[in-house]
Amino acid sequence: MREEAFELSAEKMRKRGLSEVSIKQFKRLYDTWQGENSEFSIQEKNVDALKEVPYVGDVHDKMNQQQALDAFSKTAFLKLNGGLGTSMGLDGAKSLLPVRRHKARQMRFLDIILGQVLTARKRLGVPLPLILMNSFRTSKDSLKLVKKNRLFEQHDIPLEIIQHVEPKLVLKTGEPVEFPEDPELEWCPPGHGDVYSTIWESGLLDKLQENGIEYLFISNSDNLGARPSRTLAWHFAKSGSPFMVEVSRRTKADRKGGHIVFDKKTGHLMLREMSQVAPGDEGDATNIRKHPYFNTNSIWVRVDALKAKLEEYEGVLPLPVIINKKTVNPADSSTEDVVQLETAMGAAIGLFEGATCIEVDRMRFLPVKTTDDLFIMRSDRFHLTDSYEMEDGNYIFPNVQLDERYYKNINDFNERFPYSVPSLAAANSVTIEGDWTFGRDVTMFADAELSDQGRPSYVPNGEFVGPQGVEPDEWV
């Protein structure tokens, strides 16, 4: 019965023109999910916490400039760029979402990424190839934007590789779901762990080696903090490690993020996502003193080591399977229950003998997953420098909670901030409940809060918003 159900998915994938490598990868995920002895959780008793990690600041102080430049000249930059930003109501590439202005120009994620690459190339005289892992739905628009940048050129190494897709599965039967109202919702990406089989199938590693590239830095396109770094390139080259993950200190806001632990059985480092935490172990897993570091999803890998590992497993790495239960239309809870089978990119750390971590500052972890994050990114907390660094004083940001009914969708969000988002320089936290639209030059301070008035409401130009809402004149 299980084989018959899988074959329905395999046939569906072939009809879409997907490769045998992608079908082989999906079969491994499927068989793991359906296996009688499958264990998807990682118990606290079977792991040790990651405690001693080199800090990038100490590395920088000891850096040999010439060796760092040499390592950086052998580094390529790969950005995961397949995300559509559906959680914000987008139906195109999230990396094309405007972030902020720079010298009057509207800058999108991809504009800033290109700026970071071009700055490094010009200042340091390194080739620094850029590769985008696009999806079928982000490829055309992303490449169009890149080609508009007259300063960007790249000839010998491909600019993009295309990630795979797989069928969403009916929870009860394991068969591929049917959704005639919108057939595209029948498909999903296999998680960012798919980057490895995509790299393998594309022949990218051979191209990199032909052009003298030895190190590959991989990060998300919605994390503008994950810039190319010669300091990290030097440390990674000098370490001799085949695989390195950037980690950062957890705060209460990060306690539910994936974190790196030691597997007691193998002695290897491993990634534990919160979805993999065993029932009853949540308290330990979210204890930021016990597990002080979280995974930033930025990794460094040696091209020759990755090539050897992929050859060993014929292009499909045996990464832990993440079971993601959703409805076929994520925006409609009444639609059919489905399963998405995923893997995590950072989980590959467990496959490499001698893999390591390095602690980086929060300035290297600036992800935008929701409009709450975008609210901060567009505020005066940040300054976009001429070297395309998102600069802030301390990178400790206010806790922001915007009413999802009115701000979750990007069009609704933009409509309610027609001029710009308020000043957050003096804000400790921001809570907006209800439907509020903002005038020009609004300032939020302390624990700023706006309560639901039961009707559309307006914050006039130049007003101050604090713990009492729009502050009365005698408070200003």
C-alpha positions, -999 to +999 in steps of 0.1 A: +000+000+000+028+024+009+047+017-024+015+023-044+009+056-026+045+067-033+043+057-069+014+081-073+037+109-062+066+097-083+044+097-114+031+131-106+067+144-103+077+129-136+047+145-153+059+178-140+093+171-155+112+167-123+145+148-123+152+113-110+175+128-084+146+148-069+123+118-070+150+097-053+154+124-026+116+125-021+115+087-018+140+088+010+119+113+029+087+094+022+101+060+033+115+076+065+081+092+073+063+059+067+088+037+083+075+016+113+106+024+134+110+060+124+119+083+153+116+120+144+123+135+179+157+141+195+156+135+233+174+158+257+190+128+275+208+118+242+225+152+236+250+174+253+248+212+250+272+232+228+292+255+252+327+264+240+326+282+206+352+305+191+340+341+189+344+360+156+357+391+174+386+372+188+392+357+154+393+391+138+419+404+163+443+375+153+436+376+116+464+376+090+453+401+064+470+385+034+459+350+043+423+363+048+424+379+014+437+347-001+409+326+015+382+352+005+395+351-031+386+314-032+351+318-018+317+318-035+285+332-021+252+312-025+219+327-015+188+306-009+163+327-030+133+304-035+110+320-009+078+336-020+069+354+012+035+338+013+033+344+051+032+381+042+007+377+014+033+379-014+030+358-045+065+366-059+101+364-048+104+377-012+138+391-021+121+417-044+103+432-015+115+468-008+134+471+024+144+508+027+157+537+006+194+544+000+203+578-016+166+581-027+166+547-044+142+520-032+163+490-022+151+455-022+167+425-006+184+415-038+196+451-045+213+451-012+228+416-017+242+427-051+256+458-034+274+437-008+290+415-035+300+444-057+315+463-027+336+433-017+348+427-053+358+464-058+374+470-024+393+437-021+398+427-058+383+393-053+360+374-079+333+365-052+309+346-075+272+350-065+248+320-070+211+322-063+192+290-055+159+301-071+126+283-074+106+281-107+085+310-094+114+333-083+138+327-112+125+350-139+119+381-118+151+377-098+174+373-128+156+403-145+166+425-115+202+412-115+205+420-152+193+455-146+223+462-124+249+474-150+278+470-126+272+433-120+289+408-143+295+371-140+305+348-168+323+315-158+301+304-129+263+301-132+242+328-115+214+304-105+205+268-097+168+258-095+155+241-063+133+211-065+096+208-056+076+178-042+040+169-037+021+177-005+007+145+009-027+137+023-021+131+060-045+102+062-034+082+031+001+094+021-011+100-014-004+133-033-031+158-026-054+172-053-065+208-051-082+218-084-089+253-072-052+261-073-030+232-085+002+251-075-008+246-039-004+208-044+034+214-044+059+226-018+097+229-016+115+201+004+130+225+029+164+243+025+182+210+030+173+205-007+203+228-015+227+199-015+210+177-041+203+208-062+240+217-061+249+181-070+225+179-099+235+213-113+272+204-117+280+236-097+308+221-077+328+212-108+324+247-121+336+262-088+366+240-088+375+248-124+375+284-113+397+280-082+369+283-057+375+262-026+349+275-001+311+280-003+292+304+020+255+297+020+228+318+037+192+330+033+184+359+010+161+374+036+190+376+061+208+409+051+232+404+080+248+374+064+273+394+043+305+380+027+332+381+053+370+376+048+374+372+086+351+341+086+367+329+053+401+331+069+390+313+101+372+286+081+402+280+058+427+280+087+405+256+108+407+227+083+371+220+092+350+207+063+318+223+075+311+253+098+278+268+111+275+304+123+257+305+157+247+334+179+238+339+215+202+331+222+179+356+239+144+350+251+132+360+216+153+332+201+145+304+226+123+286+201+148+285+173+169+256+161+201+250+180+233+229+177+239+201+201+263+172+205+250+137+197+261+116+226+260+084+205+283+096+177+301+126+193+292+147+163+275+180+163+239+180+152+211+204+145+179+201+167+149+221+154+121+228+178+099+205+158+123+177+166+123+182+204+109+152+222+077+157+242+085+167+277+119+182+267+106+216+257+118+233+290+154+221+285+154+229+248+142+265+253+165+271+283+189+297+270+214+291+298+216+254+291+216+258+253+231+293+248+235+293+210+211+292+181+216+283+145+216+313+122+213+291+091+245+305+076+270+278+068+305+274+053+315+243+035+346+231+016+338+224-020+359+192-021+344+179+011+309+185-001+316+169-034+330+138-017+301+136+007+275+139-022+294+113-042+292+090-012+255+093-010+249+096-048+235+131-045+210+126-017+223+133+018+206+113+046+194+143+066+168+140+094+132+143+081+111+172+094+073+165+093+055+197+087+017+194+091-004+220+074-036+224+053-033+223+016-041+260+015-022+274+044-044+304+045-076+283+049-077+260+078-109+243+064-089+227+035-075+192+036-048+182+062-015+176+045+021+167+053+051+185+039+084+164+042+114+187+047+150+187+057+172+215+071+204+227+055+222+230+089+215+193+097+243+183+074+267+192+102+261+158+116+275+141+085+309+158+085+337+146+108+354+176+123+325+200+117+326+232+138+307+263+149+317+299+153+299+325+174+289+356+154+273+389+165+237+397+160+246+420+132+250+389+111+215+377+118+188+401+106+161+378+091+127+391+079+101+365+083+070+386+090+058+422+087+068+427+124+104+422+113+100+444+082+086+471+105+119+472+124+140+469+092+123+500+076+125+521+108+152+545+119+168+517+140+188+510+108+211+529+085+220+513+051+257+522+046+275+528+014+290+493+017+254+480+020+256+470+057+224+473+077+239+492+106+224+497+141+238+508+174+235+476+194+213+452+173+190+447+203+156+455+189+122+463+204+097+435+207+070+442+180+035+428+178+013+441+151-023+431+148-023+403+122-058+412+110-045+445+096-007+442+092+002+406+083-005+411+046+021+433+030-005+453+010-024+460+042+008+469+060+019+494+033-016+510+033-014+518+070+021+533+067+017+555+036+047+577+044+071+556+065+070+535+096+073+554+129+106+562+147+116+534+170+148+548+183+133+553+218+110+523+218+114+493+241+084+475+226+055+481+202+021+466+204-006+477+179-041+463+183-068+473+159-068+491+126-045+521+129-031+543+100-001+565+106+007+600+095+042+615+089+069+617+115+053+596+142+076+587+172+072+556+194+088+554+228+091+532+259+065+504+257+044+520+230+009+506+228-022+513+207-055+496+217-083+485+194-108+513+191-134+491+173-131+513+142-104+525+118-082+550+137-055+575+128-022+587+144-018+623+132+015+637+118+042+643+144+025+626+173+042+605+200+029+570+209+038+556+243+024+534+271-008+555+271-013+553+234-012+586+215+001+608+242-020+639+252-005+673+246+006+679+282+028+648+279+047+660+249 
